[in-house]
C-alpha cells in the first residue's frame, strides 16, 4: 500500500515536471512572457542577465526549500529538491517544440501547462516553485497577512519589474499567464486553499491521533458510534479525529493515516483560514 502511494506520488511529480517544462520552454520563453513566483523571477532574470533559466530556477528555489525543511519535513524537502532539479534538467535536455507565436495562445496555454505541472507536483507531495514556502514562513512572523496576501504582494513586485524590463505588452500578457496558471493549479488540486481540514473515522483513532500530534499538528478527538458500515458493526465505538494542516502537508498526513488503518474513512475539506491552535505555529519540544 505504502509503496504504491509512493510510486503514484513520483509519477505525478514526473508528469508535473514535463508539463511545467512544456509551459516554460514550449510557450513562454520564446515570447518573453513570465509567470509569477520564483519561476517568474528566474525567467525575468534570464532575460535581463542572460543566464540560463534552468540554473536560475534551481539556484533561487533551493534556499526556500532549506528554509522550509523544519516546518514541512525532510521527505517534503527531499521530494521538492529532486523535483526542482528534475525541472532544471528537463529544460536543459528536452527539446520542446515552439508551439505557437500567437501571443494570446502563448499566454493562456503556457499558463495552463505550467499550472498543471505545479499542481501535479503538489499532489505528489512536492513543489516546483518555492514561493508558497516563503509566504508560509513569512505569515508565521506577520500574522496579519495571509499566505495569499503575501503571494499577491510578491507577484505585484515581480510584474511591476517586468513592466520596466520587458515592456507593457509582455508584462500584461505575463499577468494573463499567471492567472491562467493559478486557475489550472486550483483545478488540479480541486480547490486549493491555504488550509485543509481532515476528519478521520477509524477504530484506530488513538494511533492516528498520536501520529498527527507527532507532526506538530493540533488534533481534536470526538467520541462517536458507527452506523452501518462495511464492517457490519452498528453502534460500535469510533474515535473521530479532526485536524487542520497546510495543503503541502496533506499528502503525507493522509499517507500516514492509511498506513495505520487502510480502511479509515477520511473526509477532506478546503478552508480559507484559521485562528489560533497549532496551524500557524508548530509546537517545539525542547
N, C-alpha and C positions, 0 to 999 in steps of 0.2 A: 504493500500500500504506500509506504513512505517512499520507496524507490520510484514508483510510478508517478507520484506527485512531483518529485524532484525532476524526473525526466520531462514531464509536461511543462514545468516551470522553465527549464532550459530551452525547450523547443520554442516557447513563447518569446523568450529573450532573443534567441537567434532570429526568429521571424521579425521581431521588433527592430533588430539591428539592420536587417536587409531592407525593411520598409523605410526606416529613417534615412538610410544611405541613399535609397532611391529618391526620397524627397529632397535631400540636400544636393546630391550630385546630378540627379536626372532632371531636376527642375530649377532649383533656386540659385545655385552658384553662377550659372551662365547668364542669368538675368540680373545679377547683383541685388537680389532680394534676400532679406534675412528673416529669421524668426525671433521670438523673444527669448529671454533667459540666457543661460550660459552658452547655448548653441548659437544664439543671435550675436552675443559678444564675440564669439570665436569667428563667425562668418564676417562680422564687421571689421575685426582686426585683420583678418586675412586680406580684405580689400584694401585696408589702409597701409599695412606694413609689408604685405606680400608674403607673409609666412604661410605655409600650408595649413588649411583649416583642420586637417586630421591631427596635426601636432597640437594646435591650439585647443581643440575640443578635449583632448586628453589632459593637457597641462593645466587648463583652467578648472576642469571638473574635479580632479583628484584632491585638491585641498578641501573641497566641500565634503567629499566622501570621508576624508580623515577626520574632519571636524564632527561629522555626524556619527562616527564609529561608536562612541559611548552611548548615544541616545538610541540608535537603531540596531545595534548589534553587529557582531563580526560576520555573520552569514550574509546579512544585507550588504555590508561594506564590501565583502569579497565579490558577491554577485555583481554589484554595481561597478566595481573596478574592472572586472572582466568584461562586462557589457560595454563600458565606455571604451576600453581598449579594443574590443571587437569592432565597435563602430569606427574607430580611427583606422584600423587595419582594412576594414571594408571600403572606406573612402579611398585608401591608397591602392588597393589591389583589384577591386572590382570595377570594370568599365561599364557604368550605367549609361544607357542611351540618353542623349539630349532630346527629350520627348517633344517639346513644342516651344516655339518662340512667341506664342501668343501670351501677352503679359497677364491677362486675367486668368487664363487657364493655368499658367505657371504659379501664380499666387495661390489660387484655390487648391489645386491638386498637389502642389508642393507641400502646402499645409496639411492636406489630408494624409499623404504618405508619412510625413514627419510625425504628425499627431498619432497616427495608428502605431507607428514604431514605439513612441514613448509610452502609449497606453499598453501595448503588449508587454513591454519590458516591466512596467509596474505590476501587471497581472502576474508576471513571472517572479516578482519579488525583488526587482532591481530598478534602477533609474538610469536613463541616458542623459539626464540634464540635472545638475546639482542645484538648480535654483530653489526648488522646494525644500531641500535640506537646509539651505542658507536661510530661507524665510522661516522655517520651523524653528531653527535655533535663535533667530532674532526675535521671534514672537515670544519666546520664553523670557527675554530680557525687556521687551516692550509690550506688556500685556494689553495695552490699549489698542494695539494693532493686531488684526487677524493675519493669518498667513496670506490670505487672498489680497489683503491691503498692501502687504509688503511686496508681493509679486507684482501687483499693479504699479506701485511706485518704481520698482526696479525696471519694469518694462517701459515706463514713461521716459526714464533716463536714456535707455537704450535707443528708443525710436527718435527721441529728440536729437541724440548724437548722430543717428543715421540720416536725419534730415539735413544736417550740416555737411556730412561727408559724401552721402550718396545722392542727394538732391530730393526735391519734394516728391516727385513721381515715385521713385524707388521706395522712399520711406512710407508713402501711403499704401503702396502695394504690399510692403512688408507688414504693415499693420493688418491688412486683409489676410496675409499668410498666417499671422499669429492667431487671429480669430478662427480661421479655418482649422488650424492645428488644435486649438483649445476645444472646439466643438467635437473634433474627432476623438480626442482623449476622453471626453465625457461619454461619448458613445461607446468606446471600447470598454471603459471601466464601469459603465452602467450607472451614471450619476455620481461622478467623482466629486466629493466634497472633502473638506479637511478632515472631519472626524467620521468614524463609522462605529455604530453600536453593534454588539453581538449578544444575542440571547441564546443560551445553550441549555437544552433539556437533556439530562443524562442520568443514568443510575450511578455514574462515577463522578458525580459533581465535585466531591471534595478534592479528588486528584486534579481535576480540571481547574478548580479554584486556585490550588497551590501552584500549578504551572503558570497560570496567568499572573498571579501575585509575584512570582519569582522574576517576572519580566518588568516589575515596577509599575504595573497597571492596577488601578483600583478595581475592586470586584464587589458586587452586591449579590448575595445569595438569597433566593426566595425558597420557601418550602412549598412544594406542590404535590399534587397527585396526578397520576396518569389517567387519561381517558382510556379509550380502546385503541391501543397502538399495534404495531406489527408484532410486538412480543406477546400480545393477547392478554396482558395483565391490566385489570381495571382497579383504580384507586390505589395502585402501588406507589409508595412514596418516591418522589423525584426531587432532586435539587435543581433549581432554575438559576443558572449563573448568568449574570449580566455584567458587561464591561464595555468601555468606550476606548478606542485607540485611534491613532492616526492611520490613514489609509495605507501608508507604506508598511505598517506593522501587521496589517490584517492577514496577508497570506501566510506568514509564519505562525501567527496565533491559531488560525484555522487548521493548519497542518499539524500543530502540536495537539489540538483538541481531538482531531481524528485519529492521531496515533494512540492516544489514551483510550478513546472509545470510538471505533469506526462507525457505530450505529447512532452516535449522538445526533440529536436534532438541532440544527443551527439556523437561527434567523438573523440575517444581516440587514441593517438599515443605515442609510446615509443620513447624517445630521449636519446642521450648519455650524454650530458652535457649542461650547460647553463652558461652565464657570465652576471653578473650584476643583476638588478632587485631585487625582494624580495624573490627569491627562496632560496638563501643561507642564507640570513639574514631577519628575520621577523621584521616588524616594531613594535616597542613597544611604546605604548602611555602612557604618564605619567599621 
